[in-house]
Each structure stands twice: as structure tokens, then as C-alpha cells.
Amino acid sequence: MSLKQIQEALEIRYGGAAQVWSYSVSHQWLTIRLTKHGLAGNFHLLCGACDRLEFDTAWLDSNLQVERSEAGFVVRDGAHLRVECGIVTGRYNVPPVFGIAGTTPSASEVAGEART
């Protein structure tokens, strides 16, 4: 997934909820799950080869930003998050996937084909 595609996914979920979904010390991967009320599905931002991590476990009104740095990338969201890493990618609709207001998302949404 390109940096532009990641930034577009983060823009769509601006103001939504962010949650640290997983972190593997041995594999140096951090996963942040983003959801937004009124928007079916989710987006997982994956940060690999992490050198520095500072984060709250969850927060509302997310405004994640991803920028290139000399060492790779810096991912930040105000006082809630700062990650310095070598790899950034993303995935749409990682299980469990929830629809809007308790509805079940379509097969294409679950497969990650629906982007809005």
C-alpha cells in the first residue's frame, strides 16, 4: 500500500476512534485499528521495524499523520501517539468487521474492496 493510499485511508477515518490493536516486541510490529461511527469496517495501520514507541492504548477524535523521515517514517497523533519505524502499510477490514449500526458488511467490504 502506498503512502498516498495510507494517508487517504487515515483522512476518511479522521475524528474516529483509534486503538492499539497489537504489538509484537520480537517482531517489532505495531498495529493500530481505526474505526469511525457511520462508516462500516475498519482500517489497520501497521508499523514495522519500530525503533521508538509512545502511545495511549486508545483514543477518540483520531488525526493520525504519517510522514517520511531519514530512518523511514514517523507516525503521530498529537499527544496520543508517536512511532518511529522503518515500514508502514495498511489493511482494510481486518476481522472482526462490524457494519454500520449493527448491520453486517457486504462481502466486498469484508474483502477490502469497498473503500468508502
N, C-alpha and C positions, 0 to 999 in steps of 0.2 A: 504494500500500500504506500503510495507516495505521500510526501509531507503535505502537499496541497489537499489530497483526499482526507488525510487525518484532520487538517485544520477545518475543512468543510464539515466533517462529522462533529467536531467539537463546537462549531458555530451553531449547528442545528440543535444541540443539546445545551446551549448557553442558558444559564439560570436553572438548570435541572439539579438533580442530586448526583453526588459523586461518592463513591465508596471504594476504599482499598479492598479489592476482592481477594487478592492473594499475593504472597511474596515468598520467593524461594531464595534463601541465603546461598545455598550451594550452587544454584544455577544462575543467581544474580538476575532474576526476573521479577518485576513488579507489575501487577495487573490492576488497573483502575476501571471500575464499572460505572458507566454513566447512563442515567435514565432521566426521562422528563415527563411530567404529567401531561397527558393529552397526546403523547407520542408512543406508539406501540414499539416494543422491542427494547434493545439496549445497544450500547457500543462499548467495547472493551479496548482501552488504550494499554498496550503492552510496551514496557520499557525494559530493555535488556542490557547486559554488561553495565549494571548500575555501580557507580563509584560513590555517590553521595545521595542520601535519602533523608528527607524531613517531611513528615506528613501527619495530618489528622486522620483518624480512621474513616471518618465520613463527614460530609458537609452538604449543605443546601446552597442554592444560588451559585453553582459552579461557573467558572470562567477560565477553563484550562487553556494555557498557551504553550505551544511547542516552538522552540527556536533552535536553530543550528548554533553550535559552539565549536571551539577549536578541538575539543575532545569528542564531539558527537552532537549531543542535544541537551538542552535544558528544558524541562517540563515544569511549569509553575502555575499556581493559582493562589495569588495573594499570600496571606499568612498560613493557608491550609496545606500547601504542597510546594516542595522544591525537590526535583530529581535531576541528577546529572548522570547521563547514560550514553552508551555508545550506539544503541539501537532503539528505534521507535517504530512501532507498527500498530495496526488496529484490526479489530474483527467486529462485524455486526452480528447481533442476535445470538449471543452465546447462551446456551441453556443455563438456568431456566429462563424462558422467554415469556413475558407477560404482555397481554394485549391492552387496549385502552379500556378503562373502566370495567375490568373483569372479562372482557371478550377474549377469545382465542385468536392469536395472529394467524394470518394465512400461511400456506406452505411456502410461498415465495418470500414472505417476511422472515420466516424462520431460517430459510436458506441464505438469507442475507442479500436477496435480490432487490428488495424494496429499500430505498434509501431516504424516504421522506415520511 
